[in-house]
């Protein structure tokens, strides 16, 4: 039997769950870069009031999320996180596709994101999804890779 997948907008009451899934998803990167990635320390009580969060539930369990920010000329993917128990099932791709649908619905023809160059599997995924590298900048713990995708 196929899993029941539900995608819904988050509200202020979801901040703790957003934090928990994000911390779980990003924990694997801490040993690689020697610090917690930025999303692990974000103030989600504030972010949920100013950014859009969409939560992906599998059989009623929060499995992942995507945080987006409308920058008026483009959509920024601020955070995409999939809980470790749900990784490898295509949920990250599903969330990325959802962000593209949000961008189109807002009339945006470009979507952008940034990641750490050391998160090689993420960079490869984004390239496979049609993103291109716009620039790279040195940051503590690696190199920040800014990527974007034109939406046709």
Secondary structure, DSSP 8 states (H G I E B T S, - for coil): ----EEEEE--GGGHHHHHHHHHHHHHHHHHHHTS--GGGG--HHHHHHHSEEEEEEETTEEEEEEEEEE-SSSEEEEEEEE-GGGTTSSHHHHHHHHHHHHHHHTT-SEEEEEEETT-HHHHHHHHHTT-EEEEEEEETTEEEEEEEEE--
